[in-house]
Amino acid sequence: MCPTSCGARRGRPVSSARRWPLADEAGLVAWQRASLDAPWRRLEATVGRRHRGVGHQTTPLRWVAVTALTVIGCGGHDAGLRWTGTVTDSAGIQLVHNPAEGVWSPGEEWSFEEEVRIGRVEGAPELQFGRIIDLDVDPLGNIYVLDGQAQEVRVFSADGEHLRSLGAPGEGPGELSPRTQAVIVGADRVVRIVDAGNRRVTSFGPSGDHIGQVRREGGGGGAIRWDADGSGRLVAQLRYVGGVSVEAGPGGDPLVTYGAEGAPGDTLHLLPREAGNTIFGPHPLWDLSPRVLVTAVMTAYRLEIRSLDGQLVRVITRDVEREPVTESDRRFLRRQAREQLVEVMGVGPQSADRLISSWGFADFYPAFASIVVGPFGSVMVQRVRTVADLAEADGDVEPNSMGIVGAPEWDVFDDRGRYLGPVTLPTRFQLVKVVDDLIYGIWRNDLDVEFVVRLRVDVAGP
């Protein structure tokens, strides 16, 4: 396993770049002690002590550093010796630059074994999902699935057995609107459901009893995504709404914490402004783990690793050549968007045409589609499928609202930012949550029926 670690924090500028490989494992130890031990020691006070939804404690970072040298990059003892990138310290921030090729040799990459699949095309209603919005996992391994169509959270055991359902459609106590956004389960197994329609956070106890709700204050903008940090604080990405369109607020979208009473607290980071109606423009991305916040803009292969207070500690880059967007691609994406608007969303044909005509396209596809803090402290970056890739695969996957189609292939970086190589998740699988060596997500069959799937990571390769 690759254990989890954090990066360095601000300090005095250092101009020299350190290039791997070093001569031997003793050199790795010396490099670690000189460059990383002191920054990790300073960060021990800032990292979280528990996984979101997972009860066991994290491992002390000093021990993690030693273990990381023993099993480098999840690819064996010599994986670090094969890495040819550079690490530069700039004002205490680690700049990790990766080549295009990873260090994994054939057979060293992770593989995935499906352990649990929840859902049915026909049968018991509690096993038929209408529209899965979110899911989370408690310390016992129970799985909580927020179904936006049913307006309830369904609770399943680690083996996939239905235990209970929480909430019901409505506006009363314990009831949910169609605009629920997230389900978040704490280490105490208290379930919090973020409900944008009712503008509140509704809570249920471990046994399923409704224990209260708090009204969420606006904080200056509408929340478009929610998560929780290692301490259990809710974190929202706020965006400012004007008229019928959604535009980024001054300077961009703030990531804001929310306390137990529903009031906004600290701003962890200000995500950059999105480029209006430009398809494949600089859309901001982020993911939060109990230890770090990862932010990025999908037009540049640059990942920013931050401590939980928002302080930048590491920047990861990789040499990637972005694919150009052709005029044929633009025509295809406009046709797909029109079909979605008219046939699925019920927008009138003329209104759909006016909306699509206002769109612009960037000259190149994004560098990636999504980012996730992955197993063992890694960072996983989802590759992009171009229109040509879709045609070659003869797939029927439709682009999302930004025209992005995420590929099954993900690039994996270890806990120090070194590029290991790509892995392949199942086709039509949407990754939602990672807990240790388990990956939870939504899988759709050929009929677009949704299932909850749990995968186990095999670090030994196939």
Backbone hydrogen bonds, N-H to C=O, Kabsch-Sander energy under -0.5 kcal/mol:
donor,donor_aa,acceptor,acceptor_aa,energy
8,A,313,V,-0.8
11,G,91,A,-1.5
14,V,89,D,-1.0
18,R,87,V,-3.3
19,R,17,A,-0.6
20,W,85,G,-1.3
28,L,24,D,-1.4
29,V,25,E,-2.2
30,A,26,A,-2.4
31,W,27,G,-2.6
32,Q,28,L,-2.7
33,R,29,V,-2.6
34,A,30,A,-2.4
35,S,31,W,-2.4
36,L,32,Q,-2.5
37,D,32,Q,-1.5
40,W,36,L,-2.5
41,R,37,D,-2.1
42,R,38,A,-2.0
43,L,39,P,-1.6
44,E,40,W,-1.0
44,E,41,R,-0.6
45,A,42,R,-0.6
46,T,43,L,-1.9
47,V,43,L,-1.3
48,G,290,P,-1.3
51,H,54,V,-0.5
51,H,56,H,-0.8
53,G,51,H,-0.5
54,V,51,H,-1.5
58,T,49,R,-1.3
64,V,60,P,-1.9
65,A,61,L,-2.3
66,V,62,R,-1.6
67,T,63,W,-2.5
68,A,64,V,-2.7
69,L,65,A,-1.2
70,T,66,V,-1.0
71,V,67,T,-2.3
74,C,71,V,-1.0
75,G,72,I,-1.7
79,A,76,G,-1.1
82,R,78,D,-0.8
82,R,79,A,-1.0
83,W,79,A,-0.5
83,W,80,G,-0.9
86,T,97,H,-2.0
87,V,18,R,-2.6
88,T,95,L,-2.4
89,D,16,S,-0.8
90,S,88,T,-0.6
90,S,93,I,-2.5
92,G,12,R,-0.5
93,I,90,S,-1.8
94,Q,92,G,-0.5
94,Q,313,V,-2.0
95,L,88,T,-3.4
96,V,94,Q,-0.7
96,V,315,V,-3.3
97,H,86,T,-2.4
97,H,95,L,-0.7
98,N,96,V,-0.5
98,N,317,T,-2.2
103,V,419,Y,-1.0
104,W,420,L,-2.9
108,E,105,S,-2.5
111,S,458,D,-1.8
113,E,456,R,-2.4
115,E,454,R,-3.0
116,V,454,R,-1.3
118,I,452,V,-3.2
120,R,127,L,-2.0
127,L,124,A,-1.7
128,Q,125,P,-1.7
129,F,127,L,-0.6
129,F,450,E,-0.5
133,I,146,L,-3.0
134,D,146,L,-1.0
136,D,144,Y,-1.9
138,D,142,N,-2.1
141,G,138,D,-2.2
143,I,156,F,-2.8
144,Y,136,D,-3.0
145,V,143,I,-0.5
145,V,154,R,-2.8
146,L,134,D,-2.8
146,L,144,Y,-0.5
147,D,145,V,-0.7
147,D,152,E,-2.6
148,G,131,R,-2.9
148,G,146,L,-0.7
149,Q,131,R,-0.5
151,Q,147,D,-1.5
152,E,147,D,-1.4
153,V,166,L,-2.6
154,R,145,V,-2.7
154,R,152,E,-0.5
155,V,164,R,-3.1
156,F,143,I,-2.9
157,S,161,E,-2.7
160,G,157,S,-1.9
163,L,155,V,-3.3
164,R,155,V,-1.2
166,L,153,V,-3.4
170,G,176,L,-1.9
175,E,172,G,-2.3
176,L,168,A,-3.2
180,T,177,S,-0.7
181,Q,194,V,-3.1
182,A,194,V,-1.1
184,I,192,R,-2.8
186,G,190,V,-2.2
189,R,186,G,-2.0
191,V,204,F,-2.8
192,R,184,I,-2.8
192,R,190,V,-0.5
193,I,202,T,-2.8
194,V,182,A,-2.4
194,V,192,R,-0.5
195,D,193,I,-0.6
195,D,200,R,-2.7
196,A,179,R,-1.7
196,A,194,V,-0.6
200,R,195,D,-2.0
201,V,214,V,-2.8
202,T,193,I,-2.3
202,T,200,R,-0.5
203,S,212,G,-3.2
204,F,191,V,-2.3
205,G,209,D,-3.2
208,G,205,G,-1.9
211,I,203,S,-2.0
212,G,203,S,-1.0
214,V,201,V,-2.1
216,R,199,R,-1.3
217,E,215,R,-0.6
217,E,262,G,-2.0
221,G,218,G,-1.0
222,G,239,R,-2.9
224,I,237,Q,-2.8
225,R,237,Q,-0.8
227,D,235,V,-2.0
229,D,233,R,-2.0
232,G,229,D,-1.7
234,L,258,Y,-1.2
235,V,227,D,-2.9
236,A,256,V,-2.8
237,Q,225,R,-2.4
238,L,236,A,-0.7
238,L,254,P,-2.4
239,R,222,G,-3.1
240,Y,247,E,-0.7
242,G,245,S,-1.8
245,S,242,G,-1.4
247,E,240,Y,-1.6
247,E,245,S,-0.5
249,G,252,G,-0.6
252,G,249,G,-1.9
253,D,271,L,-1.1
255,L,269,H,-3.0
256,V,236,A,-2.7
256,V,254,P,-0.7
257,T,266,D,-2.7
258,Y,234,L,-2.4
259,G,263,A,-2.0
262,G,259,G,-1.7
265,G,257,T,-3.4
268,L,255,L,-2.7
268,L,266,D,-0.7
269,H,255,L,-0.8
271,L,253,D,-2.9
271,L,269,H,-0.7
276,G,274,E,-1.7
278,T,275,A,-2.2
279,I,277,N,-0.7
279,I,360,G,-3.4
280,F,402,M,-0.6
281,G,278,T,-1.5
283,H,281,G,-2.2
285,L,296,A,-3.0
287,D,294,V,-2.2
289,S,292,V,-2.8
293,L,306,R,-2.5
294,V,287,D,-3.0
295,T,304,E,-2.3
296,A,285,L,-2.1
297,V,302,R,-0.5
298,M,283,H,-2.2
300,A,297,V,-2.0
302,R,300,A,-2.3
303,L,316,I,-3.0
304,E,295,T,-2.9
305,I,303,L,-0.6
305,I,314,R,-3.2
306,R,293,L,-3.1
306,R,304,E,-0.5
307,S,311,Q,-2.5
310,G,307,S,-2.4
313,V,305,I,-2.9
314,R,305,I,-1.7
315,V,94,Q,-3.0
316,I,303,L,-3.0
317,T,96,V,-2.7
318,R,301,Y,-1.1
319,D,98,N,-1.6
320,V,318,R,-0.7
322,R,320,V,-0.6
325,V,363,D,-2.6
326,T,324,P,-0.7
330,R,326,T,-1.9
331,R,327,E,-2.1
332,F,328,S,-2.1
333,L,329,D,-2.6
334,R,330,R,-2.2
335,R,331,R,-2.1
336,Q,332,F,-2.5
337,A,333,L,-2.4
338,R,334,R,-2.4
339,E,335,R,-2.2
340,Q,336,Q,-2.1
341,L,337,A,-2.6
342,V,338,R,-2.7
343,E,339,E,-2.3
344,V,339,E,-0.8
344,V,340,Q,-1.2
345,M,340,Q,-2.3
347,V,341,L,-3.1
352,A,348,G,-2.8
353,D,349,P,-2.3
354,R,350,Q,-2.2
355,L,351,S,-2.3
356,I,352,A,-2.6
357,S,353,D,-2.2
358,S,354,R,-0.8
358,S,355,L,-1.0
359,W,356,I,-1.5
360,G,277,N,-2.0
362,A,279,I,-2.5
365,Y,323,E,-3.3
367,A,298,M,-2.9
368,F,298,M,-1.0
369,A,382,Q,-3.0
370,S,382,Q,-0.7
372,V,380,M,-2.3
374,G,372,V,-0.8
374,G,378,S,-1.7
377,G,374,G,-1.0
378,S,375,P,-1.6
379,V,413,F,-2.0
380,M,372,V,-3.3
381,V,411,D,-2.7
382,Q,370,S,-2.5
383,R,409,E,-2.5
385,R,405,V,-3.1
386,T,384,V,-0.6
390,L,386,T,-2.1
391,A,387,V,-2.2
392,E,388,A,-2.3
393,A,389,D,-2.2
394,D,390,L,-0.8
395,G,390,L,-1.9
400,N,404,I,-1.8
403,G,400,N,-2.3
406,G,404,I,-0.5
407,A,383,R,-2.8
410,W,423,V,-2.7
411,D,381,V,-3.3
412,V,421,G,-2.2
413,F,379,V,-2.4
414,D,418,R,-2.6
417,G,414,D,-2.1
420,L,412,V,-2.9
421,G,412,V,-1.1
423,V,410,W,-2.5
425,L,408,P,-2.6
425,L,423,V,-0.5
429,F,426,P,-1.2
430,Q,428,R,-0.5
430,Q,442,I,-3.3
431,L,429,F,-0.6
432,V,440,Y,-2.6
433,K,440,Y,-2.1
435,V,438,L,-2.7
438,L,435,V,-2.4
439,I,455,L,-2.9
440,Y,433,K,-3.2
441,G,453,V,-2.0
442,I,430,Q,-2.3
443,W,451,F,-2.6
444,R,428,R,-1.7
445,N,449,V,-1.9
448,D,445,N,-2.2
451,F,443,W,-2.2
452,V,118,I,-2.5
453,V,441,G,-2.5
453,V,451,F,-0.5
454,R,116,V,-2.5
455,L,439,I,-3.2
456,R,113,E,-2.7
457,V,437,D,-2.8
458,D,111,S,-3.1
459,V,457,V,-0.7
461,G,458,D,-1.2
